[in-house]
Every structure is written in C-alpha cells, then in structure tokens.
Amino acid sequence: MTTVLENISIDQETKSVLLGGASRLRPLYQLMLEQESGEWEVAAGLANQLQLKDDEVSGIYWQALEWSRQVTGGEAEPAKAK
C-alpha cells in the first residue's frame, strides 16, 4: 500500500488513514469500512458520533459506489435493490 500511495497524488491525511496511522479522517474511514462489511449497528453508532443521519450515510455511500463503477468502467448505474 505504501508503494501505491507514493505514486498517487493525494493529501497526507488520506495517505495516513489508509496506512493505519492517526488522522482526523479515521472516524469517517472506519464508518466506511463498517458500512462495506455490513456492520450496520456499528456503522449507525459511528454515524451518530459523527452527527450524521443513517440515510445521509447510505446515500453518500451509494453515490460513492456509483462513482467508482463509472471510473472503473463498471456498470453506469448500479442495480436497484429489491
């Protein structure tokens, strides 16, 4: 990861959190990890600590997934949940 991050133009705080270091972004990063792994109760607790609403977190997460699919050439629009 260190080698990859050396070759990418991102700020030091983002690099630090991705490498497991201290950063003011750590709580947001942890929230993202919990959201990705389906740890809904933990994610809800972290969102509450960050003063974010669950629907806000879900909406932003969904937007990030859609953006990543577009950037990587995946589906233009993610499949709708049933």
Secondary structure, DSSP 8 states (H G I E B T S, - for coil): -HHHHHTS---HHHHHHHTT---TTHHHHHHHHHHHTT-HHHHHHHHHHTT--HHHHHHHHHHHHHHHHHHHT--SS-----
